[in-house]
């Protein structure tokens, strides 16, 4: 009874793991592209100026 060997099946789930990994990489790249085309620095001279407050 002590010599009983239990075989493990460790090949399951790799498809789902690969899908999640590729999805995360795709979202990361997509966010980078989105930021590249939409981000404007606060020091950008072409940004609209804030209206001056009058007292």
Secondary structure, 3 states (H helix, E strand, C coil): CCCCCCCCCCCCCHHHHHHHHHHHHHHHHHHHHHHHHHCCCCCCCCCCCCCCCCC
